[in-house]
Amino acid sequence: MKLIILILSAIFFFSCELHKQEVRTPPPVEAKVIDLDSIETLIAAVLQDDYFTAKRTLELTSLELNVINEQGKLLLNEAIKLDRLLMGELLISYGALPDESDEFNETARELIQKSAYIDEWKTIFDGGTVSSDYVTKESFILLSETAIDNQDARIHTMGLYRERGADINSINSDNQSLLMIASSKNLVKVVDYLCSFEELDPNLTVTVIRRRREFHITAMFYAQTPEMKSALRNCGVTE
């Protein structure tokens, strides 16, 4: 009986030791790859604000992002200089560090002191995400730069902003909604895209003053072509 107890005790002891070893063994750390060509691709994506190219590049391999390129630039620093907050958030999530210095001895943490979005950057550095106010503002900027021939690419980016909380019914400082701007620029594809969201208010109304008179207008006011008017009607916009 004593022999059986000793054997069971030994088995229990060795089982515990094996469990401890399993717990203590850290997971293998994936080695970061230094690839200057990929760094240049990412810097170009930052300059062009091409979020999707940057994301695809980062997903391909485990890149070391805290590498100074031949021009002495650091990826995160370049994103901050251009206030590319979503790009900066993406880079940090893949290992970019705010306290690394570029060739000019500047760190990302120092550079944000010059940014109009310093509080947003601090939030990102602390592991947070960009605010809905920021992506809403960016949606208006994006639409102001959208033309008929580049609607598809811009809709892709607008979808990213929408996923991040952009307010589709917001009014900008020019007293226009996104739908109104799209209508004024004859961006039929953008109108169709905006109208695909149930929460869109197609008859969002603003007040404008013309010759000392007040007018209450919707996106239909800006429509200049039969095609646009048809798209707005299909969306539920009234005359």
Backbone hydrogen bonds, N-H to C=O, Kabsch-Sander energy under -0.5 kcal/mol:
donor,donor_aa,acceptor,acceptor_aa,energy
5,I,1,M,-2.3
6,L,2,K,-2.6
7,I,3,L,-2.4
8,L,4,I,-2.7
9,S,5,I,-2.4
10,A,6,L,-2.3
11,I,7,I,-2.4
12,F,8,L,-2.4
13,F,9,S,-2.6
14,F,10,A,-2.6
15,S,11,I,-2.1
16,C,12,F,-2.1
17,E,13,F,-2.2
18,L,14,F,-2.4
19,H,15,S,-2.2
20,K,16,C,-2.5
21,Q,17,E,-2.2
22,E,18,L,-2.2
23,V,19,H,-2.5
24,R,20,K,-2.7
25,T,21,Q,-1.6
30,E,28,P,-0.5
33,V,62,S,-3.4
35,D,33,V,-0.8
39,I,35,D,-1.9
40,E,36,L,-2.2
41,T,37,D,-2.0
42,L,38,S,-2.3
43,I,39,I,-2.5
44,A,40,E,-2.4
45,A,41,T,-1.9
46,V,42,L,-2.3
47,L,43,I,-2.5
48,Q,44,A,-2.1
49,D,45,A,-0.5
49,D,46,V,-0.8
50,D,45,A,-3.0
51,Y,49,D,-1.2
54,A,50,D,-1.8
55,K,51,Y,-2.5
56,R,52,F,-2.4
57,T,53,T,-2.4
58,L,54,A,-2.3
59,E,55,K,-1.8
60,L,56,R,-0.9
60,L,57,T,-0.6
61,T,57,T,-0.7
63,L,61,T,-1.4
64,E,33,V,-2.8
65,L,63,L,-0.8
67,V,65,L,-1.1
69,N,73,K,-2.1
72,G,69,N,-2.2
75,L,65,L,-0.6
78,E,74,L,-2.1
79,A,75,L,-2.0
80,I,76,L,-2.0
81,K,77,N,-2.3
82,L,78,E,-1.2
83,D,80,I,-1.4
84,R,79,A,-3.1
85,L,83,D,-1.4
88,G,84,R,-2.7
89,E,85,L,-2.7
90,L,86,L,-2.1
91,L,87,M,-2.6
92,I,88,G,-2.5
93,S,89,E,-1.8
94,Y,90,L,-0.9
94,Y,91,L,-0.7
95,G,92,I,-1.7
96,A,91,L,-2.4
100,E,97,L,-1.1
102,D,106,E,-1.9
103,E,72,G,-1.8
105,N,102,D,-2.1
108,A,100,E,-0.6
109,R,98,P,-2.3
111,L,107,T,-2.2
112,I,108,A,-1.8
113,Q,110,E,-1.2
114,K,111,L,-1.8
115,S,112,I,-1.3
118,I,115,S,-0.9
121,W,117,Y,-2.7
122,K,118,I,-2.4
123,T,119,D,-2.0
124,I,120,E,-2.2
125,F,121,W,-2.8
126,D,122,K,-1.6
127,G,124,I,-1.9
128,G,123,T,-3.0
135,V,131,S,-1.7
136,T,132,S,-2.1
137,K,133,D,-2.2
138,E,134,Y,-2.4
139,S,135,V,-1.6
140,F,136,T,-1.4
141,I,137,K,-1.9
142,L,138,E,-2.9
143,L,139,S,-2.2
144,S,140,F,-2.0
145,E,141,I,-1.0
145,E,142,L,-0.7
146,T,143,L,-1.2
150,N,147,A,-1.3
151,Q,148,I,-0.8
154,R,150,N,-1.8
155,I,151,Q,-2.7
156,H,152,D,-1.6
157,T,153,A,-1.6
158,M,154,R,-2.8
159,G,155,I,-2.1
160,L,156,H,-1.2
161,Y,157,T,-2.1
162,R,158,M,-2.4
163,E,159,G,-2.3
164,R,160,L,-1.5
165,G,162,R,-1.6
166,A,161,Y,-2.2
168,I,166,A,-0.8
170,S,167,D,-1.3
172,N,176,Q,-2.7
175,N,172,N,-1.9
178,L,170,S,-0.5
181,I,177,S,-2.1
182,A,178,L,-2.5
183,S,179,L,-2.1
184,S,180,M,-2.5
185,K,181,I,-1.5
186,N,183,S,-1.2
187,L,182,A,-2.7
188,V,186,N,-1.4
191,V,187,L,-2.3
192,D,188,V,-2.6
193,Y,189,K,-2.2
194,L,190,V,-3.0
195,C,191,V,-2.4
196,S,193,Y,-1.3
197,F,194,L,-1.4
198,E,196,S,-0.5
200,L,197,F,-1.4
204,L,201,D,-1.5
206,V,217,I,-2.1
208,V,206,V,-0.5
208,V,215,F,-2.8
210,R,208,V,-0.6
210,R,213,R,-2.7
213,R,210,R,-1.5
215,F,208,V,-3.1
217,I,206,V,-2.6
217,I,215,F,-0.7
219,A,202,P,-0.5
221,F,218,T,-1.5
222,Y,219,A,-1.3
223,A,219,A,-0.5
223,A,220,M,-0.9
229,K,225,T,-2.4
230,S,226,P,-2.4
231,A,227,E,-2.1
232,L,228,M,-2.5
233,R,229,K,-2.3
234,N,230,S,-2.4
235,C,231,A,-1.0
236,G,232,L,-0.7
236,G,233,R,-1.1
237,V,232,L,-2.7
